[in-house]
Amino acid sequence: MNIPISLMFFTSTKGHYGHKGMYLDTLNHLDRQIPLTSFSVKVAHIKVSPDETGVASVMEKNLVDRGFKTILTVGSWERGTSHQWAYLEDQRRMSTEWSLYKNPHVLLLEDDSPFVCHKDSLEACLYHMSLRIDASPDTLTFRFIRRADYDGGVPHLRDEANCFWSPYTDFQPMMLRSRDYYLLHKAIEDNWDKVKHLQSEMLWRVMLAGFSRTEYKHLVWLPDYAESYHLGVPDYLNVRKTLNL
């Protein structure tokens, strides 16, 4: 059965700390919980370093074999500020892919962010997220959180059963309405020269603020119910082993 959610996947030939197969770990982890074939729309953006076109060809084949439409952009970036600028350009390019808007919701997934639902099936978890977003026009996003970030004191506006309201959102992974994703990037496009050097998640927070009349805009799963993991760390091999990837 098709899931009415478009999957947006962001990856790069550079990988993370020299590990270039991490994107497959993340996708295989998802596929074990929900077959990737269940997503009727899957689009992957690959940021291609100028000297890694061969790596890009292999990645593209792997993604196409898994049912993804691929978008490739050549560009140089390093960790830190230039990565954020490059990522914002990748998101801008993704927003012009019209097939994403065939479904009412989009799910943003980065190549180092596998996620899981501990108390239910992941499919039921995603379905519930879509229902909560649609329950009110003021609810904009619903996301997973890394336990370390939660333990680090992420601010809560109000707690509810299995989730809480946060004053901001980020990409760990995150679901929103396709229409809101389109309008968000239309606003970014209209102001591109003013915003193109901003940190991408911070820009989303600022731009989305005008989409809702209330402070209760962003829902987050409590990590005991559902959480995401971070593979893009120097200790990746140990994390990979711990998660049985």
PyMOL commands that set and color helices and strands:
alter all, ss='L'
color gray80, all
select helices_A, chain A and resi 22-33+36-38+53-65+81-94+98-102+122-135+147-151+178-190+192-195+200-211+236-242
alter helices_A, ss='H'
color red, helices_A
select strands_A, chain A and resi 3-12+39-48+69-74+105-110+115-117+141-143+158-160+163-166+174-177+218-221+226-228
alter strands_A, ss='S'
color yellow, strands_A
deselect
rebuild
show_as cartoon
